Amino acid sequence: MTTETQHPGDGLVRVGAILFIVGAVATVVTVAPLFLGLTPLPSAAYFVSMVMPVGFAVALFGLLRAARSQKRGSSSVA
């Protein structure tokens, strides 16, 4: 078990990172047949590739939320 405290936005950062990785793998898998001269994958595979920027946006929102909560916490202490 970890002794770190959970901050607001930590879950969003983790989910965003997972979505980004899934999208990145889907992008590589989708683009690889084009470079290897194989038949292209169906359109659904290209839509899964769009998960990568969504994951980036979710992680960025989580980081902004964590930063804002830390700023509120530090301003109330001072």
N, C-alpha and C positions, 0 to 999 in steps of 0.2 A: 504494500500500500504506500502511496505517496503522501507526504505531509504538505504538499502544495495546496494552496487554497484555490478554489475555482472562481474565476472572475466572469462577469457577464461578457458574452461574446466568444468564450473559449470553445463552446460547442459549435458555434457557427464557423469558426476557423477550422475545426476538425472536419466538419461536414463539407465545407468548401474545398479543403485539400483533397478529400476523397473523391469528390465530384471532378475536380481538376485532373486528378490522376486517371480516373476512368475515361474522361474526355481525351486526354493525351494519348492513352493507349488506343482508344478508338480511332483517333486521327492517324496514328501510325499504321494501324491495321487497314484503314480505309485508303490511305495514299499509297501504301506499298504495292498493291497490284498495278497501279498506274505506272510505276517506275520499273516493275518487273515484267511488264508486257502481258500480264494475266487479264482475265475478264474483270471489269470493275464490279464492285459490290453493289447491292441494291441501295436505293435511296434511303432506306431506314438506317443504314450504317452511317451515312453522312449526317443524319439528324442526331445520332448518338454523339458524333463528334462535336456538336454544338453544346454539349454539356460542359466542355472545358471552360469557355468564357463565363458560363453561369457559375461554375465552381469558383472561379477567380473573383467574381462579384460578391458571392456569398462570403468568402474568406475576407475580402476587403471590408465588407460591412461589419463582420465580426471584429476585425481589428479596430475599426473606427468606434464601435460600441465599447470595446474594452478600454480604449484610450479615453473616451469621454467619461466612463465611470471612474477611471483612475484620476482624471482631472477633477471631477466632483469630489472624490474622496480626499484629495490633497488640499483642495480649497476650503473644505469644511474643517480641516485640522488646524490650518493657519489662523 
